[in-house]
Amino acid sequence: MGKHDSDESMGFFLGGAEKVKDGSLWLLKNLKILLMIALIPAIGFGSYYLTKFIMNKKPNTEPTYAVVPGTTKDREEEKEYIGGYELLGEIKASKVGVDVKVLNPTLDGVEYVEDSLKYGAIFYFGEGINEIGNTVILGHNSFSSFYGLKDLEINDQFSVLDSKGNTTTYTVIEKTTCEPDDFSKFLPMEEKSTEITLITCETEGTQRLVIKAISK
Protein backbone atom coordinates (compact mmCIF):
# COMPACT_ATOMS: atom_id res chain seq x y z
CA MET A 1 0.00 0.00 0.00
CA GLY A 2 1.49 3.21 -1.08
CA LYS A 3 2.21 6.14 1.05
CA HIS A 4 -0.78 8.44 1.25
CA ASP A 5 -0.63 12.14 1.46
CA SER A 6 -2.67 11.95 4.56
CA ASP A 7 -0.02 9.73 6.12
CA GLU A 8 2.58 12.36 5.43
CA SER A 9 0.35 14.93 6.86
CA MET A 10 -0.27 12.75 9.87
CA GLY A 11 3.44 12.01 10.22
CA PHE A 12 4.18 15.67 10.04
CA PHE A 13 1.50 16.30 12.61
CA LEU A 14 2.73 13.52 14.89
CA GLY A 15 6.29 14.67 14.52
CA GLY A 16 5.27 18.17 15.35
CA ALA A 17 3.22 16.97 18.25
CA GLU A 18 6.18 14.96 19.47
CA LYS A 19 8.38 18.04 19.27
CA VAL A 20 5.78 20.03 21.10
CA LYS A 21 5.55 17.26 23.70
CA ASP A 22 9.32 17.19 24.07
CA GLY A 23 9.34 20.94 24.35
CA SER A 24 6.61 20.84 26.95
CA LEU A 25 8.47 18.25 28.98
CA TRP A 26 11.63 20.36 28.81
CA LEU A 27 9.63 23.40 29.84
CA LEU A 28 8.09 21.54 32.77
CA LYS A 29 11.47 20.24 33.88
CA ASN A 30 13.04 23.66 33.74
CA LEU A 31 10.04 25.69 34.84
CA LYS A 32 11.35 26.26 38.36
CA ILE A 33 14.67 27.46 37.04
CA LEU A 34 13.00 29.74 34.54
CA LEU A 35 10.69 31.11 37.20
CA MET A 36 13.61 31.77 39.52
CA ILE A 37 15.48 33.56 36.74
CA ALA A 38 12.39 35.64 35.99
CA LEU A 39 11.83 36.41 39.68
CA ILE A 40 15.36 37.71 40.34
CA PRO A 41 14.78 41.14 38.78
CA ALA A 42 11.25 41.23 40.20
CA ILE A 43 12.57 40.53 43.69
CA GLY A 44 15.28 43.13 43.24
CA PHE A 45 12.85 45.84 42.12
CA GLY A 46 10.35 44.80 44.78
CA SER A 47 12.96 44.97 47.52
CA TYR A 48 14.12 48.38 46.32
CA TYR A 49 10.65 49.91 46.29
CA LEU A 50 9.64 48.18 49.54
CA THR A 51 12.73 49.54 51.28
CA LYS A 52 12.07 52.99 49.88
CA PHE A 53 8.45 52.81 51.06
CA ILE A 54 9.46 51.69 54.56
CA MET A 55 12.08 54.43 54.83
CA ASN A 56 9.52 57.00 53.80
CA LYS A 57 7.16 55.69 56.48
CA LYS A 58 9.81 55.50 59.23
CA PRO A 59 8.66 57.37 62.34
CA ASN A 60 10.50 60.60 63.06
CA THR A 61 12.80 60.03 66.04
CA GLU A 62 13.63 63.72 66.42
CA PRO A 63 11.84 65.45 69.33
CA THR A 64 8.75 67.37 68.36
CA TYR A 65 7.18 70.34 70.08
CA ALA A 66 3.71 71.79 70.22
CA VAL A 67 4.16 75.33 69.00
CA VAL A 68 1.98 77.81 70.84
CA PRO A 69 1.78 81.44 69.69
CA GLY A 70 3.97 83.70 71.81
CA THR A 71 6.11 80.84 73.14
CA THR A 72 9.23 78.93 72.07
CA LYS A 73 9.89 75.20 72.03
CA ASP A 74 12.08 75.67 75.09
CA ARG A 75 9.15 76.77 77.23
CA GLU A 76 9.38 77.05 80.99
CA GLU A 77 7.78 74.35 83.08
CA GLU A 78 4.14 75.09 83.79
CA LYS A 79 3.79 77.33 86.83
CA GLU A 80 1.43 76.72 89.76
CA TYR A 81 -1.09 79.27 90.97
CA ILE A 82 -3.15 79.77 94.10
CA GLY A 83 -6.04 82.21 93.96
CA GLY A 84 -4.70 83.39 90.61
CA TYR A 85 -1.26 84.23 92.06
CA GLU A 86 1.96 82.48 91.07
CA LEU A 87 3.33 80.06 93.67
CA LEU A 88 6.95 80.91 94.46
CA GLY A 89 7.71 78.63 97.39
CA GLU A 90 6.78 77.40 100.84
CA ILE A 91 7.90 78.17 104.41
CA LYS A 92 7.89 75.41 107.01
CA ALA A 93 8.61 75.96 110.71
CA SER A 94 7.28 72.73 112.21
CA LYS A 95 8.27 73.73 115.76
CA VAL A 96 5.68 76.54 115.79
CA GLY A 97 3.15 75.06 113.37
CA VAL A 98 3.89 77.30 110.40
CA ASP A 99 3.46 75.81 106.94
CA VAL A 100 2.50 78.46 104.43
CA LYS A 101 2.77 78.98 100.67
CA VAL A 102 4.57 82.05 99.34
CA LEU A 103 2.89 83.83 96.40
CA ASN A 104 3.81 86.53 93.93
CA PRO A 105 1.34 89.40 94.50
CA THR A 106 2.17 91.10 91.19
CA LEU A 107 -0.11 90.67 88.19
CA ASP A 108 0.68 92.50 84.95
CA GLY A 109 2.97 94.90 86.80
CA VAL A 110 0.42 95.76 89.50
CA GLU A 111 0.76 94.64 93.14
CA TYR A 112 -2.36 93.23 94.81
CA VAL A 113 -0.99 92.92 98.33
CA GLU A 114 -4.24 92.81 100.31
CA ASP A 115 -5.96 90.39 97.96
CA SER A 116 -3.00 88.01 97.58
CA LEU A 117 -2.53 87.87 101.38
CA LYS A 118 -5.88 86.05 101.56
CA TYR A 119 -4.26 82.99 99.96
CA GLY A 120 -0.91 82.82 101.77
CA ALA A 121 2.25 84.76 102.54
CA ILE A 122 3.65 86.98 99.78
CA PHE A 123 7.06 87.84 98.36
CA TYR A 124 7.45 91.56 99.05
CA PHE A 125 11.10 92.50 98.56
CA GLY A 126 14.43 91.05 97.44
CA GLU A 127 16.15 89.22 94.60
CA GLY A 128 14.08 86.08 95.04
CA ILE A 129 13.45 83.20 97.42
CA ASN A 130 16.68 81.52 98.54
CA GLU A 131 18.74 84.03 96.56
CA ILE A 132 21.69 86.05 97.91
CA GLY A 133 20.54 89.15 99.79
CA ASN A 134 17.57 89.75 102.06
CA THR A 135 14.20 88.39 100.98
CA VAL A 136 11.20 89.95 102.72
CA ILE A 137 8.04 87.87 103.12
CA LEU A 138 4.76 89.27 104.50
CA GLY A 139 1.94 87.25 106.03
CA HIS A 140 -1.19 87.75 108.08
CA ASN A 141 -1.20 86.93 111.79
CA SER A 142 -3.59 84.03 111.20
CA PHE A 143 -3.52 80.31 111.91
CA SER A 144 -3.20 79.56 108.19
CA SER A 145 -0.23 81.92 107.82
CA PHE A 146 2.24 83.51 110.29
CA TYR A 147 0.45 83.18 113.64
CA GLY A 148 3.14 80.82 115.00
CA LEU A 149 6.03 83.20 114.31
CA LYS A 150 5.61 84.78 117.77
CA ASP A 151 6.86 81.50 119.26
CA LEU A 152 10.12 81.38 117.30
CA GLU A 153 13.27 82.12 119.29
CA ILE A 154 16.87 82.98 118.42
CA ASN A 155 18.72 79.98 116.91
CA ASP A 156 15.46 78.24 115.98
CA GLN A 157 15.45 76.90 112.44
CA PHE A 158 12.93 76.68 109.62
CA SER A 159 13.08 75.66 105.95
CA VAL A 160 12.14 77.47 102.77
CA LEU A 161 11.33 75.65 99.53
CA ASP A 162 11.67 77.63 96.31
CA SER A 163 10.02 77.17 92.90
CA LYS A 164 13.08 75.26 91.62
CA GLY A 165 12.52 72.56 94.23
CA ASN A 166 15.50 73.56 96.37
CA THR A 167 15.13 73.69 100.15
CA THR A 168 17.25 76.06 102.25
CA THR A 169 17.44 75.97 106.06
CA TYR A 170 17.50 79.29 107.91
CA THR A 171 18.52 80.06 111.50
CA VAL A 172 16.77 82.88 113.40
CA ILE A 173 19.24 85.63 114.30
CA GLU A 174 16.89 88.43 115.33
CA LYS A 175 13.33 88.80 116.66
CA THR A 176 12.05 92.37 117.00
CA THR A 177 9.07 94.65 116.42
CA CYS A 178 8.85 97.79 114.30
CA GLU A 179 6.44 100.41 113.02
CA PRO A 180 4.52 99.62 109.82
CA ASP A 181 6.51 102.26 107.91
CA ASP A 182 9.96 101.14 109.13
CA PHE A 183 11.75 99.76 106.07
CA SER A 184 15.16 99.41 107.70
CA LYS A 185 14.39 95.72 108.26
CA PHE A 186 14.59 95.23 104.50
CA LEU A 187 18.38 95.57 104.61
CA PRO A 188 20.53 92.41 104.95
CA MET A 189 22.40 92.02 108.23
CA GLU A 190 25.51 90.54 106.60
CA GLU A 191 27.21 91.21 103.28
CA LYS A 192 26.61 88.67 100.45
CA SER A 193 24.56 86.48 102.76
CA THR A 194 21.35 84.60 102.02
CA GLU A 195 18.79 85.99 104.46
CA ILE A 196 15.04 86.02 104.90
CA THR A 197 12.86 88.40 106.87
CA LEU A 198 9.36 87.31 107.92
CA ILE A 199 6.95 90.10 108.87
CA THR A 200 3.48 89.88 110.34
CA CYS A 201 1.19 91.97 112.54
CA GLU A 202 1.50 91.95 116.31
CA THR A 203 -1.55 90.59 118.14
CA GLU A 204 -2.92 94.11 118.66
CA GLY A 205 -2.13 95.05 115.06
CA THR A 206 -0.35 98.34 115.88
CA GLN A 207 3.20 97.12 115.21
CA ARG A 208 4.90 94.50 113.12
CA LEU A 209 6.65 91.37 114.38
CA VAL A 210 9.90 90.83 112.51
CA ILE A 211 11.83 87.57 112.32
CA LYS A 212 15.19 87.78 110.59
CA ALA A 213 17.01 84.56 109.70
CA ILE A 214 20.12 83.59 107.77
CA SER A 215 21.25 80.53 105.85
CA LYS A 216 24.44 79.19 107.44
Secondary structure, DSSP 8 states (H G I E B T S, - for coil): ----HHHHHHHHHHHHHHHHHHHHHHHHHTHHHHHHHHHHHHHHHHHHHHHHHHHHH----S------TT--SS------EETTEEEEEEEEEGGGTEEEEEE--EETTEE-HHHHTTSSEEEEESS-TTSSEEEEEE--SSTTTTGGGGG--TT-EEEEEETTS-EEEEEEEEEEEE-TT--GGGS-SSTT-EEEEEEEE-TTSSSEEEEEEE--
